[in-house]
Amino acid sequence: MITHRFAVLLALGLPFTALTPQPWYALAVIVAAAVLLALLDAGLAGPLTGLRLRRDGDRTVWLGATAQVRLTVANTGPRTVRLHLRDSWVPSAGAGPLSHTAVLSEGGEHTLTTTLTPTRHGDRPAVRVTLRSAGPLGLAYRQRRRTWNERHTPAWTLRVLPRFPSRRVLPEKLARLRVVDGSVVTRGRGHGTEFDALREYVIGDDVRSIDWRASARAHDVVVRTWRPERDRRVVCVLDTGRTSAVLIGDAPRLDASIDAALLLSVLATRADDRVDLLALDATVRTRIEGGGHRTRLPRLIDGMASLHPQLAETDFTVLGQEMLRRDRKRALLVIFTALDTAPMIAGLLPLLPRLTARHKVIVAAVRDPLVSRLAELPANAGPADVHRAAAAQRVLAERDRVRDVLAHSGATVVDADADTFAGRVADVYLLLKASGRL
């Protein structure tokens, strides 16, 4: 194949045709000479069959951060290769630079670095490495077919973890969790707590916490200390149906739910509770349960990274099958969904009384700030503004009615803006932990 230099060579030779009595003959000679030079240049280009590719670098990255993946090209052939390389990724990987050049002598290696700034969470694979070997004159090059390049491209997938903006409030929530542990231990037994240890009585202790048998054995007054129950089960249910695709700000509602679920998972893991994940719409998309405390949180984060909104109606009967038929043990069930009237009436509300009878249920929904702004009537409002505000107020009123029906059915409802949504869900968990109602 020829390059732009071949066209430049022909353009330089064209003026000489006007100086000869037979311009067409001169033009044919010039074209033939240029083609011969191009064929010679292509023949002198190094072979691509001797090139070997391998990758290394980052496998995971948080959304909003950057990752680096290195591609090493080794020349095992007998000749020098003047290499032009294009490392293609999916567009949402945010890869750059894509094009590279290198001169590889016999037995030489060259490492090329691609910086990735993903724009979406999930798996971002490398697509194809296209190799091109140029001749010494730069008039022509060698390039194999697309299938050959795909076959020799080393596979690499970057797992982009979901954005976790609520990590900024994580130290505060962990401090409150430590206060909960300490307050329950020093103030005596509370409802739903479990025995921790025995210690000597000090002034101010509740006399009801004195263990008289242990005091008789120790010949001293001994009190029992209690701590919040450990190893409780927390199930995060993420609704990935069509309502999760609604934009809240510049991100879909599912991203806000994932952020809140991540904060809750970190808190519950630090509190020695067992966290499971269930993502569903018309079918179960992700189910993560079991495993040790050290491996569970990385598995949860990895499982949430692959979730995306689906254009399907959520079937909450799948949730009923998972929680009512399979799970007999009481759990804290946190359902991240939308407080839309139609999906609630047809889906979750008929199932909710049976869920609350067996589990503690929290329904968490992020509020769209745009609807709240539209409900406010501007000072110089026109007929269109009045109609728009009335429609927004009707949406908010329906949302309030849904929230009241959920609360009447025994569920705890968290309805907050995206900025405070994750923190509000964590606060409800900490309140239940402190009162021993998990």
Steps between C-alpha positions, in 0.01 A plus 500: 500500500617851423532803725453871446869524411427308181252770396756769583757322282260497205415866552871590490545314170202650318668835411768315300236364260439850367867532398495200269352477146309184599339579841290184513806285451687693769202466735496124449873482575460703819206288621686177420809622688291601799323162504832316479634706789184427702527126428866504599416692817224253590740212441757654733242552776544268796262202526211520746500125571799539732326748733379381840264702723432482872317725748531591864371776723185588694210258510256710704439871547236713670279703269643852480860384547758405235671171427804408294539190284836420340538322168842346432596420141790259445666441161607138461554531124834534318444858374433845641134600516390862472176458685181705491255367758142586597368369832119519481266482801125545538409873494382509864846386615636849428827365362782717372727530318381238254777526238868424564819468296816306578809360327573144611830341410552124502425371851391846620204592716297816544238577766207729421280646774129570453324719756134413565245741649171307487166678477283203608538224756512136400738300278694701242685261265782563257366456145790454263867583441567591136862451387659667201863460386630790289785483251825701539386756239155542654328445163321174587425274793393151590173435685316173557127445498273602786443141611877446527536809719212390723650155538836640610356768732558408867171499688460756777194622688496792740238467774372848580356514852195721558537855623504524881451868589351422841839378619553858621247435782635152579730616787206672669279192470775272630550731798128481574517122473777495762288723723209259462720209606641691796169646619327164506784338689523764776129572550394141548272266314270626228233326297644261244863513624722205588731424792857627466702457822509531881672783687511653846216726608567874498282779633239592243444151359143376476438265792287285271816402314662342811571129458442368852634150435822632351526749789472216751773303328731803472420635851444836335218681323514409128282640223424373156585711196311480176572591144288536186418171337761384250473285194161644406403459135463809279366449146544785250245469218575716197220566253660501153173539308396786274444747787868468594597662169342837589768767519551658842726790416745364242493134612227233497309423819674163520834672564361677808360169625836328449675779688263463798529121490879527506495726807256270677707193410819652641325598824331163545825315430683710760218417745560128438167457324460284191414690183342336195416657164207434271453697175190431294252630245306243298762247611783480751805681362740451792486293816788512748473321832719305735876526532722633778512856630829568321380391157135606513548876457727470192249257349215744563687788338595282205141382461360854502748608233329286236150637560325724246138612459290263295202598282268257676230522765617381841332179614495513880359148517857391432596676823220317679627167373851579617412635845188304598562153358874466547585716803347412834729709720396856581703764314516872435370539147598829332320547168647773278229593251283791382184628671301498177131425540444243225801272572427511873130416472556220251826369645624563854189600699316164468816322613597738781279366786653153464851644490453719809352206689827313471766769444577858592443691174644836390383650171758755382438733206696798377298813427531685171589865583375613160140410591528703822628800308224474242239493777605852605312770312728783377413865569414588139323173427312447177236242410765243406679549835175453692420180311854370553494579873159334542626183329812492721294552816274214398804274460624600846155441652484150350847434634389604848199268481721209397734575789208503747366169369844340530537625857150374585601157367787482748793621290742777589520747213809706413423774249782750451691700240804347333745704711370366831344171389787265593550668837130473584497126427807454721337702779195271500727196522693652792174586678376143464836375619498721808144401595561130437222468244697317228 
